[in-house]
Every structure is written in structure tokens, then in C-alpha cells.
């Protein structure tokens, strides 16, 4: 069963003004149990240690993480993996043969300085299995070797290249991004719309980072709540990537870009997420622009909880995302099969 829509949630009280009729607020799951959130403290400690490194070591560690990865063979059979270049940008495909049914193009997070992690692959392959679509992970260039606008340029060129290469299929597609990749996805969608290019059927944003100015009034409050994240690391990565450029540029901070006319958006955040303030302000901007929006704010959810947690709460958020993708790609015909897959995953959610 997909999450049910509700009118309001108590944690939304800080948002100014009523929600537009185009905003569907989804019912969150009950708060997570301790075993589901157990990895947060470990991730937070690792980020805090990275943030304390001297500048030279900090940049060296970022460079060491820049090489594109692949999902583990225990997760994805080797025969389903292909790597190709689209307009020169490397992309890893899972089950490219399924592209005729639809494609999910994903832009990973990592504060513009780190490559995708196993949690990204786990989450992305879950979406593939439960929607029947092909998925494409874009490996954009990273700071400090290549600061802004390298990541933005690669993201939009990769999307254009994928669509060109698959043009004979005329397949439906969804654009997805998490954290920094969520900001990139929104910026790419804004550019495609402004230039009247082929647009996605929908946009999936997980804990998106959409404002690099640091002006979010909630940021320090959220830093104290999000055990899995480091504000200091975020700030140091911001400096590496922005590299002295105007951080209000919508290519860096798409919160300041044009929202009107964007395709439907699915936005997932957590009330303990370091970037919760970004999500709240983005929800308001999309609402004002009358963009169709489904919005899930999970009580106690930390940064990227749908990717990093294992259990009922993360499964609840994933089901909402998967339902949105199925609807965007017109894959409702596979509902019977999908329901069986969902039941199997729900049964294993605690493992």
C-alpha cells in the first residue's frame, strides 16, 4: 500500500502560508526504531573526521574518492551492467535493455566532492527492480579537481546525450537526484524547461541540497539534530565546489531558479535532516509556482534516510518514490507483479 495523502503534518507548522492544491502531503511512517537508525552515528563520526582533516589531506581524500564505482556483484549480476559515455560523460547502466519501458536517470549525492556509495547502488537497484525501468547513474566530475560548473555541465550534457542515444525508442523517463545530486537534478530540469528541450515525466528528489549560500535559517538547528551528517564537512565541500563563484547562481543553488512549468516533483525529507530547511523552502517555492508535488517529511528522518536506513521507515519512503516513478512512466500495468515484489521487499525490510 502506498502512503496515504493527508492535509497537514505537525512538523510543517514552521512553513509560511497554506499549501497549494497541487501539493499532496503524504502520511509518514511511525518513527523508526533504534536498530533502523543504528548506522547514523557511525556515518556522522566518519563525516566529522573528514571535516577535521588539514586542507591538503582533505582535498587528497576527496580526489581519492572521485573514481566512478559500480554496484557489488552480489547486488547486480554483471551481465546487467554496462558503462558507456554520453556526450563524453561516463554513465553506468543497470539493465539498459529495459530502456524501452522507461529510464530513471540518477544524479548521486556526495557534496560535489565524493563519488556514489554502496547505499546509492542499493537504493537505485531497488527502484529498478520494483518499477521495471532501466536505470542510469551519471558519473559527473567532482571538486576539488574540477569545481563549478563541471558537475552541472556534465549532468546536463549526460542527460542530453542519453536522450539523443535512445531517441529511436522515444521512451518515458524520470530524473532523480539525492542531496547534491538533488540540486543538480532540479537545476537540469530548470535548464531543459527554459530551453524547450525534452523534459522528464517527473523528478524524484531525496534530501536535496538546493541552496549553497548557507542562508538557511534552520541549518544550525538541524545540524544539532542530524546525527548522520556534519555541517562542517558540508561547508568545506561547498567552498571546494563553488570555488569563489556567486552561490546564488541557479546552477549552483536552484532554489533561486525558475520553478514555473516544471514537471511533477516527488520530494522526500526527514525532520532531523541537516537539509530539512532546503526541502521546506523548496516545497514552498514549488507550491507557489503551482508545480504538482508529492511531499513526504518523515519524523526523525536524517539525511538520506531512504538510502541509508534498512527497515520499515525506509521501505515506506521507497514505496512512495516507486509509486511516483511507476505513475510517471506509465507502468501501472505491472501492478500485480509490482505488488508481489513490494511484499517480498517489505518482508525482508528488517534484514
C-alpha positions as semicolon CSV with decimal commas, in nm:
position;residue;x (nm);y (nm);z (nm)
1;X;0,000;0,000;0,000
2;X;0,135;0,342;-0,092
3;X;0,144;0,623;0,165
4;X;-0,188;0,799;0,206
5;X;-0,223;1,172;0,147
6;X;-0,300;1,396;0,441
7;X;-0,372;1,768;0,464
8;X;-0,101;1,876;0,706
9;X;0,162;1,741;0,946
10;X;0,268;1,897;1,273
11;X;0,630;1,933;1,164
12;X;0,520;2,156;0,877
13;X;0,396;2,428;1,108
14;X;0,707;2,639;1,052
15;X;0,626;2,676;0,683
16;X;0,456;3,003;0,599
17;X;0,122;3,015;0,420
18;X;-0,124;2,744;0,314
19;X;-0,022;2,463;0,081
20;X;-0,141;2,493;-0,276
21;X;-0,392;2,240;-0,406
22;X;-0,112;2,096;-0,622
23;X;0,076;1,972;-0,312
24;X;-0,004;1,622;-0,190
25;X;0,138;1,572;0,159
26;X;0,199;1,202;0,221
27;X;0,141;1,031;0,553
28;X;0,479;0,943;0,709
29;X;0,565;0,614;0,874
30;X;0,575;0,580;1,252
31;X;0,913;0,688;1,394
32;X;1,199;0,448;1,330
33;X;1,324;0,204;1,589
34;X;1,681;0,219;1,718
35;X;1,801;-0,073;1,506
36;X;1,700;0,105;1,185
37;X;1,893;0,421;1,272
38;X;2,196;0,243;1,421
39;X;2,428;0,341;1,135
40;X;2,367;0,716;1,173
41;X;2,623;0,768;1,448
42;X;2,894;0,582;1,254
43;X;2,828;0,788;0,940
44;X;2,829;1,107;1,142
45;X;3,162;1,023;1,306
46;X;3,317;0,947;0,966
47;X;3,199;1,280;0,826
48;X;3,321;1,469;1,133
49;X;3,668;1,311;1,097
50;X;3,681;1,405;0,728
51;X;3,583;1,761;0,814
52;X;3,875;1,795;1,059
53;X;4,146;1,699;0,808
54;X;4,406;1,964;0,716
55;X;4,326;2,122;0,380
56;X;4,585;1,926;0,184
57;X;4,472;1,591;0,325
58;X;4,108;1,694;0,289
59;X;4,149;1,758;-0,083
60;X;4,359;1,442;-0,125
61;X;4,084;1,231;0,036
62;X;3,827;1,386;-0,195
63;X;4,042;1,312;-0,500
64;X;4,081;0,951;-0,392
65;X;3,701;0,910;-0,389
66;X;3,644;1,056;-0,735
67;X;3,671;0,736;-0,938
68;X;3,329;0,609;-1,054
69;X;3,218;0,289;-0,885
70;X;2,992;0,000;-0,981
71;X;2,738;-0,191;-0,773
72;X;2,860;-0,503;-0,599
73;X;2,817;-0,825;-0,797
74;X;2,618;-0,964;-0,507
75;X;2,365;-0,685;-0,573
76;X;2,356;-0,668;-0,952
77;X;2,456;-0,951;-1,191
78;X;2,750;-0,849;-1,410
79;X;2,553;-0,917;-1,728
80;X;2,309;-0,638;-1,640
81;X;2,585;-0,377;-1,606
82;X;2,713;-0,164;-1,891
83;X;2,920;0,152;-1,890
84;X;2,902;0,398;-2,175
85;X;2,970;0,763;-2,247
86;X;2,703;1,008;-2,346
87;X;2,841;1,336;-2,483
88;X;3,165;1,231;-2,317
89;X;3,021;1,179;-1,968
90;X;3,055;0,828;-1,817
91;X;2,729;0,659;-1,723
92;X;2,672;0,320;-1,560
93;X;2,356;0,141;-1,674
94;X;2,170;-0,134;-1,495
95;X;1,955;-0,336;-1,736
96;X;1,982;-0,095;-2,028
97;X;1,778;-0,344;-2,233
98;X;1,473;-0,236;-2,030
99;X;1,503;0,124;-2,151
100;X;1,210;0,088;-2,391
101;X;0,981;0,062;-2,085
102;X;1,131;0,370;-1,924
103;X;1,452;0,511;-1,779
104;X;1,547;0,657;-1,441
105;X;1,846;0,892;-1,478
106;X;2,007;0,944;-1,139
107;X;2,250;1,211;-1,014
108;X;2,418;1,094;-0,694
109;X;2,496;1,295;-0,384
110;X;2,834;1,339;-0,218
111;X;2,863;1,716;-0,161
112;X;3,009;1,758;-0,513
113;X;3,334;1,605;-0,386
114;X;3,267;1,232;-0,337
115;X;3,151;0,960;-0,574
116;X;2,850;0,735;-0,527
117;X;2,849;0,487;-0,237
118;X;2,704;0,135;-0,194
119;X;2,386;0,285;-0,044
120;X;2,326;0,470;-0,371
121;X;2,350;0,148;-0,569
122;X;2,129;-0,042;-0,323
123;X;1,858;0,223;-0,347
124;X;1,882;0,266;-0,724
125;X;1,868;-0,107;-0,795
126;X;1,568;-0,132;-0,564
127;X;1,390;0,126;-0,781
128;X;1,487;-0,068;-1,092
129;X;1,356;-0,398;-0,962
130;X;1,030;-0,255;-0,838
131;X;0,949;-0,039;-1,140
132;X;1,082;-0,247;-1,429
133;X;1,269;0,053;-1,572
134;X;1,632;0,079;-1,677
135;X;1,849;0,299;-1,457
136;X;2,144;0,519;-1,548
137;X;2,390;0,653;-1,289
138;X;2,569;0,964;-1,413
139;X;2,934;0,998;-1,306
140;X;2,983;1,374;-1,320
141;X;3,319;1,540;-1,248
142;X;3,394;1,635;-0,889
143;X;3,572;1,902;-0,688
144;X;3,843;1,987;-0,600
145;X;3,995;1,878;-0,932
146;X;3,708;2,028;-1,130
147;X;3,490;2,275;-0,942
148;X;3,174;2,451;-1,062
149;X;3,042;2,441;-1,328
150;X;3,192;2,098;-1,409
151;X;2,928;1,891;-1,227
152;X;2,641;2,096;-1,368
153;X;2,782;2,085;-1,722
154;X;2,834;1,708;-1,703
155;X;2,487;1,646;-1,559
156;X;2,302;1,834;-1,831
157;X;2,523;1,701;-2,111
158;X;2,484;1,343;-1,988
159;X;2,105;1,379;-1,982
160;X;2,103;1,528;-2,331
161;X;2,335;1,254;-2,456
162;X;2,128;0,973;-2,307
163;X;1,812;1,112;-2,464
164;X;1,986;1,150;-2,802
165;X;2,126;0,797;-2,793
166;X;1,789;0,646;-2,701
167;X;1,583;0,877;-2,923
168;X;1,450;0,600;-3,154
169;X;1,281;0,438;-2,850
170;X;1,105;0,763;-2,752
171;X;1,090;0,617;-2,402
172;X;0,944;0,794;-2,097
173;X;1,200;0,898;-1,839
174;X;1,232;1,027;-1,485
175;X;1,511;1,246;-1,347
176;X;1,630;1,166;-0,995
177;X;1,884;1,306;-0,752
178;X;1,983;1,282;-0,388
179;X;2,150;1,552;-0,175
180;X;2,392;1,744;-0,402
181;X;2,260;1,536;-0,691
182;X;1,910;1,650;-0,600
183;X;2,018;2,009;-0,651
184;X;2,178;1,914;-0,982
185;X;1,860;1,734;-1,093
186;X;1,649;2,040;-1,018
187;X;1,896;2,271;-1,198
188;X;1,900;2,040;-1,502
189;X;1,519;2,029;-1,510
190;X;1,506;2,409;-1,496
191;X;1,751;2,436;-1,788
192;X;1,565;2,181;-2,001
193;X;1,238;2,365;-1,946
194;X;1,390;2,708;-2,017
195;X;1,542;2,585;-2,345
196;X;1,224;2,396;-2,451
197;X;1,412;2,066;-2,461
198;X;1,270;1,723;-2,389
199;X;1,168;1,712;-2,023
200;X;1,129;1,424;-1,777
201;X;0,786;1,290;-1,684
202;X;0,874;1,354;-1,321
203;X;1,155;1,449;-1,082
204;X;1,246;1,245;-0,772
205;X;1,435;1,444;-0,507
206;X;1,571;1,277;-0,193
207;X;1,707;1,515;0,076
208;X;1,802;1,767;-0,194
209;X;2,068;2,034;-0,142
210;X;1,927;2,329;-0,335
211;X;2,087;2,632;-0,164
212;X;2,466;2,660;-0,135
213;X;2,458;3,013;0,007
214;X;2,433;2,889;0,366
215;X;2,144;3,129;0,425
216;X;1,906;2,860;0,552
217;X;1,793;2,982;0,895
218;X;1,732;2,622;1,006
219;X;2,078;2,491;0,918
220;X;2,248;2,509;1,259
221;X;1,937;2,385;1,438
222;X;1,923;2,088;1,202
223;X;2,295;2,021;1,241
224;X;2,232;1,952;1,608
225;X;1,953;1,707;1,519
226;X;2,111;1,513;1,232
227;X;2,342;1,255;1,387
228;X;2,442;1,123;1,044
229;X;2,576;1,446;0,894
230;X;2,843;1,710;0,950
231;X;2,772;2,077;0,885
232;X;3,146;2,148;0,882
233;X;3,201;1,892;0,605
234;X;2,915;2,042;0,405
235;X;3,067;2,389;0,438
236;X;3,415;2,275;0,335
237;X;3,276;2,092;0,031
238;X;3,074;2,399;-0,060
239;X;3,392;2,605;-0,070
240;X;3,568;2,344;-0,285
241;X;3,290;2,321;-0,541
242;X;3,166;2,683;-0,554
243;X;3,531;2,797;-0,586
244;X;3,456;3,165;-0,527
245;X;3,162;3,185;-0,769
246;X;2,832;3,357;-0,689
247;X;2,646;3,096;-0,484
248;X;2,308;3,246;-0,577
249;X;2,363;3,134;-0,938
250;X;2,069;2,894;-1,001
251;X;2,310;2,640;-1,148
252;X;2,468;2,623;-0,800
253;X;2,156;2,698;-0,594
254;X;1,846;2,604;-0,798
255;X;1,623;2,721;-0,513
256;X;1,673;3,065;-0,671
257;X;1,585;2,939;-1,020
258;X;1,255;2,940;-1,206
259;X;1,010;2,674;-1,087
260;X;0,710;2,756;-1,307
261;X;0,631;2,489;-1,563
262;X;0,843;2,211;-1,412
263;X;0,714;1,853;-1,436
264;X;0,567;1,683;-1,126
265;X;0,809;1,653;-0,834
266;X;0,831;1,392;-0,559
267;X;1,021;1,532;-0,258
268;X;1,134;1,324;0,041
269;X;1,300;1,468;0,350
270;X;1,327;1,398;0,724
271;X;1,255;1,637;1,008
272;X;1,604;1,568;1,151
273;X;1,771;1,605;0,810
274;X;2,056;1,856;0,801
275;X;1,897;1,993;0,481
276;X;1,537;1,989;0,603
277;X;1,522;2,369;0,566
278;X;1,612;2,338;0,198
279;X;1,326;2,093;0,149
280;X;1,075;2,315;0,330
281;X;1,170;2,621;0,125
282;X;1,169;2,418;-0,197
283;X;0,823;2,286;-0,116
284;X;0,701;2,642;-0,069
285;X;0,861;2,758;-0,397
286;X;0,712;2,469;-0,594
287;X;0,374;2,530;-0,433
288;X;0,383;2,899;-0,529
289;X;0,475;2,801;-0,886
290;X;0,181;2,555;-0,894
291;X;0,408;2,261;-0,973
292;X;0,242;1,924;-0,892
293;X;0,422;1,798;-0,583
294;X;0,404;1,492;-0,361
295;X;0,585;1,558;-0,034
296;X;0,693;1,322;0,243
297;X;0,855;1,454;0,561
298;X;0,947;1,166;0,790
299;X;0,954;1,247;1,165
300;X;1,306;1,182;1,291
301;X;1,439;1,109;0,943
302;X;1,806;1,202;0,900
303;X;1,985;1,297;0,580
304;X;1,920;1,043;0,303
305;X;1,734;0,804;0,533
306;X;1,559;0,625;0,240
307;X;1,905;0,524;0,115
308;X;2,091;0,460;0,440
309;X;1,834;0,304;0,671
310;X;1,722;-0,058;0,645
311;X;1,375;-0,128;0,779
312;X;1,009;-0,022;0,769
313;X;1,063;0,354;0,761
314;X;1,300;0,349;0,465
315;X;1,073;0,099;0,287
316;X;0,776;0,330;0,342
317;X;0,963;0,619;0,177
318;X;1,086;0,398;-0,107
319;X;0,735;0,273;-0,178
320;X;0,618;0,632;-0,218
321;X;0,905;0,705;-0,458
322;X;0,845;0,386;-0,653
323;X;0,472;0,456;-0,684
324;X;0,552;0,802;-0,821
325;X;0,801;0,661;-1,075
326;X;0,557;0,392;-1,189
327;X;0,288;0,652;-1,246
328;X;0,525;0,885;-1,434
329;X;0,649;0,606;-1,659
330;X;0,303;0,458;-1,717
331;X;0,398;0,123;-1,564
332;X;0,073;0,070;-1,374
333;X;0,001;-0,229;-1,598
334;X;0,258;-0,423;-1,395
335;X;0,077;-0,355;-1,067
336;X;0,017;-0,723;-0,990
337;X;0,383;-0,811;-1,034
338;X;0,490;-0,495;-0,855
339;X;0,269;-0,574;-0,557
340;X;0,434;-0,914;-0,527
341;X;0,780;-0,757;-0,543
342;X;0,683;-0,496;-0,284
343;X;0,553;-0,765;-0,049
344;X;0,878;-0,960;-0,082
345;X;1,086;-0,649;-0,008
346;X;0,864;-0,549;0,285
347;X;0,907;-0,895;0,432
348;X;1,284;-0,855;0,416
349;X;1,286;-0,492;0,530
350;X;1,427;-0,564;0,871
351;X;1,718;-0,770;0,743
